[in-house]
């Protein structure tokens, strides 16, 4: 067996995977996030399958029963009997299946660590963390490509966590069209922008009440367990209590950053 330990957003996870080609694939995919130490914070023990568990595609399903949590999808099944500290994951030997499993497990773990994963482009502009979120095709990859003067942390699923009374955003290995996730840096978040393609560039303030349903639409979460859903919603509400929210109307041109800068607090 091969052990590799990832640290994403300050949270470490040790993966125990068979010494097969998939182990080398994972070492390459998550290279920037590997640390030399093993951890007992979270452990995923992987058992490889020869084929999918069922035909076709099925979105992840999460069932919680006391201390036992079970995650199933057409190509994987993961079970924890101690509320997510250790997992036994059965899956096909595919890096994308493993990546999907890791995303789901981190959404659950973040419930205990005051955070969430959000579909967004996360960037550091003049040292300030900015989150640009929106539904599919809203322009996350476009705003990432326009951020040539910024440090783009992630264009698909950055991690947001509450630290020392405020929120920080981290790059993750969960990347999108912009490119392979290799940025492990983080920054304090002061502003979240909801993307809207338009023939002009303008930022317009949003109240927390109006921002909340839109943030919930872009937050990655799969469980329908009432307690878990309530915890996730409370985290989003608390996040919006600590940051400013804006609608960002933009054209795909560098002039968008004037609209962004007008909404940002002083560095």
C-alpha positions in Angstrom: 0.0 0.0 0.0 1.1 3.6 -0.7 0.4 6.4 1.8 0.2 10.0 0.7 -0.9 13.0 2.8 -2.6 16.0 1.4 -3.1 19.4 3.1 -5.8 21.5 1.6 -6.9 24.7 3.3 -5.0 23.7 6.5 -6.8 20.4 6.7 -4.7 17.2 6.3 -5.9 13.9 4.9 -3.9 10.7 4.6 -4.8 8.5 1.6 -3.9 4.8 1.8 -4.1 3.4 -1.8 -2.8 0.1 -3.4 0.6 0.2 -5.0 -0.8 0.3 -8.5 -0.5 2.9 -11.4 -3.3 4.9 -9.8 -1.0 5.7 -6.9 1.5 7.4 -9.2 -1.3 9.3 -10.9 -2.6 10.7 -7.6 1.0 11.6 -6.6 1.3 13.7 -9.8 -2.2 15.2 -9.6 -1.9 16.4 -6.0 1.8 17.1 -6.0 1.6 20.7 -4.9 -0.6 19.7 -1.9 1.5 16.8 -0.6 3.2 17.0 2.8 5.7 14.6 4.2 3.9 13.7 7.4 1.0 11.3 7.8 -1.9 12.4 9.9 -4.6 10.9 12.1 -6.9 13.9 11.4 -8.6 12.1 8.5 -7.7 8.8 6.8 -9.2 7.4 3.5 -8.4 3.8 2.9 -9.0 3.0 -0.8 -10.0 -0.4 -2.2 -10.0 -0.6 -6.0 -12.8 -2.1 -8.0 -12.6 -3.7 -11.4 -15.8 -1.9 -12.6 -18.5 0.6 -11.7 -21.0 -0.4 -9.0 -23.9 0.3 -11.4 -24.6 1.3 -15.0 -24.8 4.9 -16.1 -24.1 8.1 -14.0 -25.6 8.8 -10.6 -24.9 11.8 -8.5 -23.5 11.3 -5.0 -25.9 10.2 -2.2 -25.1 10.7 1.4 -26.8 8.8 4.2 -26.1 9.6 7.9 -27.2 7.3 10.7 -25.7 8.1 14.1 -21.9 7.9 13.8 -22.1 6.1 10.4 -22.0 8.1 7.2 -22.2 6.5 3.7 -21.5 8.1 0.4 -22.4 6.3 -2.8 -22.2 7.1 -6.5 -22.3 4.9 -9.6 -18.5 4.4 -9.4 -17.7 4.6 -5.6 -18.9 3.7 -2.2 -17.4 5.2 1.0 -18.3 4.5 4.6 -17.2 6.1 7.9 -18.3 4.7 11.2 -16.7 7.5 13.3 -18.4 10.6 11.8 -15.9 11.1 9.0 -12.5 10.6 10.7 -11.7 7.4 8.8 -13.2 6.2 5.6 -13.2 2.9 3.7 -13.7 3.9 0.1 -14.4 1.4 -2.7 -13.9 2.8 -6.2 -12.8 2.2 -9.7 -9.1 3.0 -10.4 -9.8 6.4 -12.0 -8.3 9.7 -10.9 -11.5 11.6 -11.7 -13.5 9.2 -9.5 -11.0 9.7 -6.7 -11.1 13.4 -7.1 -14.9 13.4 -7.0 -14.8 11.3 -3.8 -12.3 13.7 -2.2 -14.5 16.7 -3.0 -17.6 15.1 -1.4 -15.7 14.0 1.7 -14.2 17.5 2.2 -17.7 19.1 2.0 -18.6 16.9 5.0 -15.4 17.5 6.9 -15.7 21.3 6.5 -19.0 21.2 8.5 -16.7 20.6 11.5 -14.2 23.2 10.5 -16.3 26.2 9.8 -15.9 26.2 6.1 -17.3 25.2 2.7 -16.3 24.7 -1.0 -17.8 27.1 -3.4 -17.9 27.1 -7.2 -15.9 30.2 -7.9 -12.8 31.9 -9.1 -10.7 32.9 -6.0 -8.1 35.5 -6.5 -5.7 37.7 -4.4 -5.8 41.2 -5.7 -3.3 43.5 -3.9 -3.2 41.0 -1.1 -7.0 41.0 -0.7 -9.0 37.7 -1.2 -11.8 38.0 -3.7 -14.3 35.4 -4.6 -16.1 35.5 -7.9 -19.0 33.1 -8.0 -22.0 32.3 -10.2 -23.8 29.5 -11.9 -22.3 27.6 -14.8 -21.2 29.8 -17.7 -21.4 32.9 -15.5 -17.8 33.7 -16.3 -15.6 32.1 -13.6 -13.0 31.0 -16.1 -13.2 34.3 -17.9 -12.6 36.3 -14.8 -9.7 34.0 -14.0 -8.0 34.6 -17.4 -8.5 38.4 -16.9 -6.7 38.3 -13.5 -3.3 38.7 -15.0 -2.3 41.1 -12.3 -3.7 38.9 -9.5 -2.8 35.6 -8.0 -5.4 33.2 -9.1 -5.8 30.6 -6.4 -8.4 28.4 -8.0 -11.0 28.8 -10.8 -13.4 26.0 -9.8 -13.7 25.0 -6.1 -11.7 27.1 -3.7 -12.0 26.5 0.0 -13.4 29.1 2.4 -12.9 28.7 6.2 -13.4 30.9 9.3 -10.0 31.6 11.0 -9.4 33.9 14.0 -12.9 35.5 13.6 -12.6 36.2 9.9 -12.7 34.2 6.7 -9.9 33.1 4.5 -9.9 31.5 1.0 -7.5 28.8 -0.1 -6.5 27.4 -3.4 -7.4 23.7 -3.9 -6.4 20.9 -6.4 -10.1 21.0 -7.6 -9.5 23.0 -10.8 -11.6 23.9 -13.8 -10.8 25.2 -17.3 -8.2 27.7 -16.2 -5.7 25.0 -15.4 -4.3 22.5 -13.0 -4.6 23.5 -9.4 -1.1 24.1 -8.0 -1.7 27.2 -5.8 -1.7 26.4 -2.1 -1.7 30.1 -1.0 -4.5 31.8 0.9 -5.8 35.2 1.8 -8.3 37.0 3.9 -11.7 37.4 2.2 -13.4 40.8 2.3 -15.7 40.7 -0.7 -17.7 38.2 -2.7 -18.8 39.1 -6.2 -21.7 37.4 -8.1 -20.8 37.3 -11.7 -23.1 38.7 -14.5 -22.0 39.0 -18.1 -23.0 42.4 -19.4 -22.0 45.0 -22.1 -20.6 47.2 -19.3 -18.5 47.0 -16.1 -20.2 47.8 -12.8 -20.3 46.6 -9.2 -23.6 46.9 -7.3 -23.9 46.2 -3.5 -26.1 43.3 -2.4 -27.7 42.8 0.9 -26.9 39.6 2.8 -30.6 38.5 2.4 -30.4 38.7 -1.4 -26.9 37.2 -1.5 -27.7 34.2 0.6 -29.8 32.1 -1.9 -27.3 32.8 -4.6 -24.4 31.7 -2.5 -26.2 28.6 -1.5 -26.8 27.8 -5.2 -23.0 27.8 -5.8 -21.9 26.1 -2.6 -20.9 22.5 -3.1 -23.0 20.2 -0.9 -24.7 16.9 -1.4 -26.2 15.7 1.8 -30.0 16.0 2.5 -29.6 15.3 6.1 -31.5 18.1 7.9 -28.8 18.7 10.6 -26.0 18.8 7.9 -28.0 21.1 5.6 -28.8 23.5 8.5 -25.1 23.6 9.5 -24.1 24.4 5.9 -26.7 27.1 5.6 -25.6 28.7 8.9 -22.0 28.7 7.7 -23.0 30.6 4.5 -25.1 33.1 6.6 -22.2 33.7 8.9 -19.8 34.2 6.0 -22.1 36.9 4.5 -22.1 38.6 7.9 -18.4 39.0 7.6 -17.9 40.1 4.0 -19.4 42.5 1.6 -21.4 41.2 -1.3 -21.7 42.7 -4.8 -23.3 42.0 -8.2 -20.4 42.3 -10.7 -21.6 43.1 -14.2 -18.7 42.8 -16.6 -17.4 42.6 -20.1 -14.4 40.3 -20.9 -11.9 43.1 -20.8 -9.3 44.4 -18.3 -11.6 47.3 -17.4 -13.5 45.0 -15.2 -10.9 45.6 -12.5 -11.9 49.2 -12.0 -15.4 48.0 -11.1 -13.8 45.4 -8.7 -11.5 47.9 -7.1 -14.3 50.3 -6.4 -15.9 47.7 -4.2 -12.8 46.5 -2.4 -11.8 47.8 1.0 -8.4 49.5 1.3 -5.5 47.0 1.2 
